[in-house]
Amino acid sequence: MQQFVHDLVIVINEFLWAKILIALLITCGLYFTIGSKFVQFSMFKEMFVVLRGSTEKSKDGISAFQAFCISMAARVGTGNITGVAIAISLGGPGAVFWMWLIAVIGSASSFIESTLAQIYKIKDKNGFRGGPAYYMEQGLKKRWMGSLFAILITLSFGLVFNAVQSNTITVAFENSFGTNRVALGLVMALAFAGIIFGGVKRIAKMSEYIVIVMAVIYIGAAIVIVLINIAELPEVMSIIFKNAFGLEQFAGGTFGAMILQGVKRGLFSNEAGMGSSPNAAATATTSHPVKQGLMQALGVLVDTLLVCTSTAFIILFSDAYKQTGLDGIALTQAALSEHIGSWASGSLAIMILLFAFSTLIGNYYYGETNIEFLKSRKSVLYFYRASVLAMIIFGSIAKVQLVWDLADLFMGLMVIVNLIAITLLSKVAFAALKDYKQQKQAGKDPVFYKDSIKGLDEVECWDNKSTLNK
């Protein structure tokens, strides 16, 4: 039965990704890029300006920086280490180029969805809540569409994606230390239970510290490896670009597989246009929706161009990717061991624990906020929490390929629903960006009100009587 289900998932994935999703992601990303006047380039400097001024806290919600960290906690995870390795092992070095391309294009999609999440957010007992389900209901007046997305993201992030994280942790520890996967899964579930029963502010606090530490350490290690092997950098870059467009790939019939793996693994990592990061973006206290949109667009670029590229260089500067039988976390561990020594495999396993555990935190929150959209009863929320813990244990013992294929399926379905919604609402985000730029040009720190754009009379936040979104 399990094999039948897995085979069915593979067939559906091949149809979704080859026939629909790659074209949809690129087409919509280009439309958002042109419609926003190339926001990922023209506002790149402003992204850092906004990030620098985003640490102000509020009694009505979490800081914009904490919201950014929750989204980065979900982005920066096993996709950056295991996912990149899978893309290279299945699609070749050229897959790295397509990962970069989808990140640059996708950052515009992330800007649109996160700006919309801020505009259409609502107030709750913890501060603010929002995301695709909320802008589908309020902006498009389609409660059914919001409910469909809420179900998909809860199943994807809260359950399936958390099984992926758990799976990678336990496989890495088994490879390095011979750790019993079931025992480690139980320990993770118990530790995670202590966090998720503490509420969104505890989630934000955990994310704020873990993400920064782990990203700096991992990128730092990659920089050291690049500097040690700096003479080989031109050759590695040449391999990436030659493979991305090479006749060899056309002749060998691997060109499609290369693009497919680059786009799939890039999207799993940076989540641009998937509809996940807007759930975190909506929680922030900020004076203008565009500020959070810019921060989330930056998050996509940081995730792929820095963290994923770090993994790609660690692998491509080694000979490990040329060996058969190595993929996923095992490939990255082998490459790192080649550079630093056999002890590096254990160090990476510990780093994977930090990466993946922080992702569990962000993934869980995305499910929680959508559970509240569907049903606010506490019994439903407690059932969801119990299911998350169960999936962490399941992922710790499941086959690697099964959990990744399930992740691809649910990720693809989420993308389709969300991209349709943000395309229909994109003019609202474009108008908000225009308002932001006009205020900046006038020398102001941009402040947004619901009457700044026509048609937002029913929006719950951004009342004109406030100096902030309270």
Secondary structure, DSSP 8 states (H G I E B T S, - for coil): -HHHHHHHHHHHHHHIIIIIIHHHHHHHHHHHHHHTTSHHHHTHHHHHHHHHT----BTTBEEHHHHHHHHHHHHSSHIIIIIHHHHHHHH-TTHHHHHHHHHHHHHHHHHHHHHHHHHT-EEETTEEE-SHHHHHHHTS--HHHHHHHHHHHIIIIIIIIHHHHHHHHHHHHHHHH---HHHHHHHHHHHHHHHHTT-HHHHHHHHHHHHHHHHHHHHHHHHHHHHHTGGGHHHHHHHHHHHHH-HHHHHHT-HHHHHHHHHHHHHHHH-TTTTSHHHHHTTEE-S-HHHHHHHHHHHHHIIIIIIIHHHHHHHHTSSGGGSTT--HHHHHHHHHHHHH-THHHHHHHHHHHHHHHHHHHHHHHHHHHHHHHH---HHHHHHHHHHHHHHHHHHHHS-HHHHHHHHHHHHHHHHHHHHHHHHHHHHHHHHHHHHHHHHHHTT------GGGSTT-TT-SS--TT-SS--
